[in-house]
Amino acid sequence: MIAPRTRAEREAAVRTPEEQREHERREVAAHYQNDPEIFSMVLDSRLAYATGIFLDPAESLEAAQERKYDWVRRELDIHPGERVLDVGCGWGSNLIYLAERTGGSFQGVTLSDKQRQEALRRADRAGVASRVRIDLAHIEDIDLAPESLDAVLFVGSIVHMHNRERIHQKIAAALRPGGRLLISDCYFPARARGDRESAATQYIFVEALGYCRLISLAEELGLIEQAGLDVRRVEDLTSSYVHTVARWIDNVRANRARIDARAPGFSRLLQTYMTVGRLSFARRTALEYMIVATKGGGRERLGVAPSPEPRQAP
């Protein structure tokens, strides 16, 4: 049992699992139910609401996100016919990128109907709709047959899920031997830095984003291993996240009037939570990691994991 660190976690701890699931379904979805056009003014062209990978502080958000998409593609190593689940798929950024570049079959899960509609529209526009399915549901409500999936990803989404142990057990059981799990998300340092009970923390975790639970990297890795998976790789992307959020803040400022015309006051919410969040990651009172794990058996992968360098043109 992982002890609660914040007011939001303590409140979640007294709810039943069913009550917490409904809480997440309602409160987390609210943020993402805003007009997708708003997020297109803030994020990259594929609408990734998670860190990119920067190799140069001066490069563009688009370049950093493209590098991240390609790194995810190489880490998951999806072969034709393999089944992939994207939990918290958002507007389809990773899902559609992977569908365009592999022969896999893709299932996304989101709590937001507007995200689902936009992701399906983008899949159709990209010509991959026949291999993309997106469910409007909480992951704990999705039926997953044992050993039915080849890869699962949580990119900027597992932070919204309280019942992590249950979710890891469910995902591990659904992965086939050789299956891959990839998580890219936010964590607290094991030793507290800063005030986790502050009004700023409450604002981000509850008022802005509905519900967030940051555990430590060691705790997440422990849950993954307890579920029966083997950790293959961990990368610290905290500095990249600082640069990613800085680009988002610049885009909010540049598009404030257009954002508020569609959702009055939403630009202030975005800029406030992003500015506070960026400072937290810059000071390393919160951290950003990429985790890759595998299930024993299946096809063998030799050599070291790939670097985040972009692919070279042939």
C-alpha positions as CSV (number, residue, x, y, z in Angstrom):
1,M,0.0,0.0,0.0
2,I,1.4,3.4,-1.0
3,A,0.7,6.1,1.5
4,P,-1.2,9.2,0.3
5,R,1.0,12.3,-0.1
6,T,-1.6,14.9,-1.0
7,R,-5.1,16.0,-0.1
8,A,-6.4,14.6,-3.4
9,E,-5.0,11.2,-2.6
10,R,-6.4,11.2,1.0
11,E,-9.8,12.0,-0.4
12,A,-9.5,9.2,-3.0
13,A,-8.4,6.7,-0.3
14,V,-11.7,7.0,1.5
15,R,-13.7,6.3,-1.6
16,T,-14.6,2.8,-2.8
17,P,-12.8,1.7,-6.0
18,E,-16.1,2.2,-7.8
19,E,-16.6,5.7,-6.4
20,Q,-13.0,6.7,-7.3
21,R,-13.5,5.3,-10.8
22,E,-16.6,7.5,-11.3
23,H,-14.8,10.5,-9.8
24,E,-12.0,10.1,-12.3
25,R,-14.5,9.6,-15.1
26,R,-16.3,12.8,-14.3
27,E,-13.5,15.2,-13.0
28,V,-10.6,14.2,-15.2
29,A,-12.8,14.2,-18.4
30,A,-13.9,17.8,-17.7
31,H,-10.5,19.3,-18.7
32,Y,-10.3,17.3,-21.9
33,Q,-13.9,18.0,-22.9
34,N,-12.8,21.5,-24.0
35,D,-12.8,22.2,-27.7
36,P,-10.0,20.4,-29.5
37,E,-9.3,23.5,-31.4
38,I,-8.1,25.1,-28.2
39,F,-5.5,22.4,-27.7
40,S,-4.4,22.8,-31.3
41,M,-3.4,26.3,-30.5
42,V,-1.2,25.1,-27.6
43,L,0.2,21.7,-28.5
44,D,2.0,20.2,-31.5
45,S,0.1,19.4,-34.7
46,R,-0.7,15.8,-33.5
47,L,-1.9,17.1,-30.1
48,A,0.5,15.3,-27.8
49,Y,-0.3,16.4,-24.2
50,A,2.9,15.0,-22.8
51,T,6.6,15.7,-22.9
52,G,8.6,15.7,-26.1
53,I,12.3,14.8,-26.2
54,F,14.5,17.8,-26.7
55,L,18.2,17.4,-27.7
56,D,18.7,21.2,-28.2
57,P,16.9,23.9,-26.1
58,A,16.4,26.0,-29.2
59,E,14.6,23.4,-31.3
60,S,10.8,23.5,-31.9
61,L,8.1,21.7,-30.1
62,E,7.2,20.0,-33.3
63,A,10.7,18.5,-33.6
64,A,10.8,17.4,-30.0
65,Q,7.4,15.6,-30.2
66,E,8.3,14.0,-33.5
67,R,11.4,12.6,-31.8
68,K,9.3,11.3,-29.0
69,Y,6.8,9.6,-31.3
70,D,9.6,7.9,-33.2
71,W,11.2,6.7,-30.0
72,V,7.9,5.2,-28.8
73,R,7.6,3.5,-32.1
74,R,11.0,1.9,-31.9
75,E,10.6,0.9,-28.2
76,L,7.3,-0.8,-28.8
77,D,8.6,-2.5,-32.0
78,I,5.1,-3.3,-33.3
79,H,4.9,-6.0,-36.0
80,P,2.1,-6.5,-38.5
81,G,-1.0,-7.9,-36.9
82,E,0.0,-7.2,-33.3
83,R,-2.6,-5.7,-31.0
84,V,-1.8,-2.4,-29.2
85,L,-3.7,-0.6,-26.4
86,D,-3.3,3.1,-25.8
87,V,-4.7,3.9,-22.4
88,G,-5.6,7.6,-22.1
89,C,-5.1,8.0,-25.9
90,G,-6.1,11.7,-25.9
91,W,-6.7,13.0,-29.4
92,G,-4.9,10.1,-30.9
93,S,-1.4,11.5,-31.2
94,N,0.7,8.3,-30.6
95,L,-2.1,6.0,-31.7
96,I,-2.3,7.4,-35.2
97,Y,1.4,7.9,-35.6
98,L,1.9,4.2,-34.8
99,A,-0.9,3.1,-37.0
100,E,0.6,5.1,-39.9
101,R,4.0,3.5,-39.5
102,T,3.2,-0.1,-38.5
103,G,0.8,-2.9,-39.4
104,G,-0.6,-3.2,-35.9
105,S,-4.2,-3.1,-34.8
106,F,-4.9,-0.3,-32.3
107,Q,-7.4,0.2,-29.5
108,G,-7.5,3.5,-27.6
109,V,-9.3,4.4,-24.4
110,T,-10.3,7.8,-23.3
111,L,-12.7,9.4,-20.7
112,S,-13.6,12.3,-23.1
113,D,-16.1,12.0,-25.8
114,K,-14.6,15.1,-27.6
115,Q,-11.2,13.5,-27.6
116,R,-12.7,10.3,-29.0
117,Q,-14.5,12.1,-31.8
118,E,-11.4,14.1,-32.7
119,A,-9.1,11.0,-32.6
120,L,-11.5,9.1,-34.9
121,R,-11.7,12.0,-37.3
122,R,-7.9,12.2,-37.4
123,A,-7.6,8.4,-37.9
124,D,-10.0,8.7,-40.8
125,R,-8.1,11.6,-42.3
126,A,-4.8,9.6,-42.0
127,G,-6.3,6.6,-43.7
128,V,-5.9,4.2,-40.8
129,A,-9.5,4.2,-39.5
130,S,-9.9,0.5,-40.3
131,R,-7.2,-0.4,-37.8
132,V,-8.1,2.0,-35.0
133,R,-10.9,1.6,-32.4
134,I,-11.4,4.0,-29.6
135,D,-13.6,3.3,-26.5
136,L,-15.2,5.9,-24.3
137,A,-14.5,4.2,-20.9
138,H,-12.3,3.9,-17.9
139,I,-9.5,1.4,-18.3
140,E,-10.8,-0.5,-15.2
141,D,-14.1,-1.1,-17.0
142,I,-12.5,-2.5,-20.2
143,D,-12.6,-6.3,-20.6
144,L,-9.2,-7.5,-21.6
145,A,-8.7,-11.2,-22.4
146,P,-5.7,-12.9,-20.9
147,E,-2.6,-12.6,-23.2
148,S,-4.5,-10.7,-25.9
149,L,-2.2,-7.7,-26.3
150,D,1.3,-7.2,-27.7
151,A,1.9,-3.6,-26.4
152,V,0.3,-1.1,-24.0
153,L,1.2,2.5,-23.6
154,F,0.2,5.2,-21.0
155,V,1.5,8.5,-22.2
156,G,0.6,11.4,-19.9
157,S,-2.4,9.4,-18.5
158,I,-1.5,7.0,-15.7
159,V,-1.0,10.1,-13.4
160,H,-4.9,10.4,-13.5
161,M,-5.4,6.9,-12.2
162,H,-5.5,6.2,-8.5
163,N,-5.8,2.4,-8.4
164,R,-2.4,1.8,-9.9
165,E,-1.8,-1.7,-8.5
166,R,-5.1,-3.0,-9.9
167,I,-4.4,-1.5,-13.3
168,H,-0.8,-2.9,-13.5
169,Q,-2.1,-6.4,-12.6
170,K,-4.8,-6.1,-15.3
171,I,-2.4,-4.9,-18.0
172,A,0.3,-7.5,-17.2
173,A,-2.3,-10.3,-17.4
174,A,-3.5,-9.0,-20.8
175,L,0.0,-8.9,-22.3
176,R,1.2,-11.8,-24.3
177,P,4.7,-13.3,-23.6
178,G,7.1,-10.8,-25.0
179,G,4.6,-8.0,-24.7
180,R,5.8,-4.4,-24.1
181,L,4.6,-1.7,-21.6
182,L,5.5,1.9,-22.0
183,I,4.7,4.7,-19.5
184,S,5.6,8.4,-19.9
185,D,4.5,10.4,-17.0
186,C,5.1,12.6,-13.9
187,Y,6.4,11.4,-10.5
188,F,7.4,12.8,-7.1
189,P,11.0,12.2,-5.8
190,A,11.1,9.5,-3.1
191,R,12.4,12.1,-0.7
192,A,10.0,15.1,-0.6
193,R,11.1,18.3,-2.1
194,G,8.9,21.3,-1.8
195,D,5.4,21.5,-0.3
196,R,3.1,18.8,-1.6
197,E,0.2,20.2,0.5
198,S,0.4,23.7,-1.1
199,A,-2.5,25.5,-2.7
200,A,-0.6,25.3,-6.0
201,T,-0.4,21.5,-5.8
202,Q,-4.2,21.4,-5.1
203,Y,-4.9,23.8,-7.9
204,I,-3.0,21.6,-10.5
205,F,-4.1,18.2,-9.2
206,V,-7.8,19.0,-8.6
207,E,-9.0,22.3,-10.0
208,A,-7.1,22.2,-13.3
209,L,-6.8,18.5,-14.1
210,G,-9.5,16.9,-12.1
211,Y,-7.4,14.2,-10.3
212,C,-3.7,13.5,-10.3
213,R,-1.7,11.0,-8.3
214,L,2.1,11.3,-8.3
215,I,3.9,8.4,-6.8
216,S,7.7,7.8,-6.8
217,L,9.5,6.1,-9.7
218,A,10.6,3.3,-7.3
219,E,6.9,2.7,-6.4
220,E,5.8,2.6,-10.0
221,L,8.6,0.2,-10.9
222,G,7.7,-1.9,-7.9
223,L,4.1,-2.2,-9.0
224,I,5.2,-3.2,-12.5
225,E,7.5,-5.9,-11.2
226,Q,5.0,-7.2,-8.7
227,A,2.6,-7.6,-11.7
228,G,5.2,-9.9,-13.3
229,L,6.9,-7.6,-15.8
230,D,10.6,-6.9,-16.2
231,V,11.8,-3.3,-16.4
232,R,13.8,-2.8,-19.6
233,R,14.6,0.9,-19.6
234,V,14.0,4.1,-17.6
235,E,14.8,7.5,-18.9
236,D,14.7,10.9,-17.0
237,L,12.9,13.3,-19.3
238,T,12.4,16.0,-16.7
239,S,14.5,18.6,-18.6
240,S,12.6,17.9,-21.8
241,Y,9.4,18.4,-20.0
242,V,10.5,21.8,-18.7
243,H,11.1,22.9,-22.4
244,T,7.9,21.3,-23.6
245,V,5.8,23.1,-21.1
246,A,7.6,26.4,-21.8
247,R,6.5,26.0,-25.5
248,W,2.9,25.4,-24.4
249,I,3.0,28.5,-22.2
250,D,4.3,30.6,-25.1
251,N,1.5,29.2,-27.3
252,V,-1.2,30.0,-24.7
253,R,0.1,33.6,-24.4
254,A,0.1,34.0,-28.2
255,N,-3.4,32.7,-28.6
256,R,-5.1,34.0,-25.4
257,A,-7.9,35.9,-27.2
258,R,-8.7,33.0,-29.5
259,I,-8.7,30.5,-26.6
260,D,-11.0,32.6,-24.4
261,A,-13.4,33.2,-27.3
262,R,-14.1,29.5,-27.3
263,A,-13.8,28.9,-23.5
264,P,-13.8,32.2,-21.4
265,G,-11.1,32.0,-18.7
266,F,-9.5,28.8,-19.9
267,S,-6.3,30.5,-21.1
268,R,-5.7,31.7,-17.5
269,L,-6.2,28.2,-16.1
270,L,-3.8,26.8,-18.7
271,Q,-1.1,29.4,-18.2
272,T,-1.4,29.2,-14.4
273,Y,-1.2,25.5,-14.0
274,M,1.5,25.2,-16.7
275,T,3.6,28.0,-15.2
276,V,3.5,26.4,-11.7
277,G,4.1,23.0,-13.1
278,R,7.1,24.1,-15.1
279,L,8.7,25.6,-12.1
280,S,8.2,22.4,-10.2
281,F,9.9,20.4,-12.8
282,A,12.7,23.0,-13.2
283,R,13.3,22.8,-9.5
284,R,12.9,19.0,-9.6
285,T,10.3,18.9,-6.9
286,A,8.5,16.8,-9.6
287,L,10.1,14.6,-12.2
288,E,9.2,13.1,-15.6
289,Y,10.2,9.6,-16.6
290,M,9.8,7.2,-19.5
291,I,9.5,3.5,-18.4
292,V,9.6,0.5,-20.7
293,A,8.9,-3.0,-19.4
294,T,8.4,-6.4,-21.0
295,K,6.7,-9.7,-20.2
296,G,8.9,-12.7,-20.2
297,G,8.9,-15.0,-23.3
298,G,8.0,-14.2,-26.8
299,R,10.5,-12.9,-29.4
300,E,14.0,-12.1,-28.3
301,R,15.3,-8.5,-28.3
302,L,19.1,-8.3,-28.4
303,G,21.4,-5.3,-28.0
304,V,20.8,-2.1,-26.1
305,A,17.6,-0.1,-26.2
306,P,17.6,2.6,-29.0
307,S,18.7,6.1,-28.3
308,P,16.2,9.0,-28.8
309,E,18.0,10.2,-31.9
310,P,15.8,10.8,-34.9
311,R,15.8,8.4,-37.7
312,Q,18.2,9.1,-40.6
313,A,16.8,9.5,-44.0
314,P,17.6,6.6,-46.3
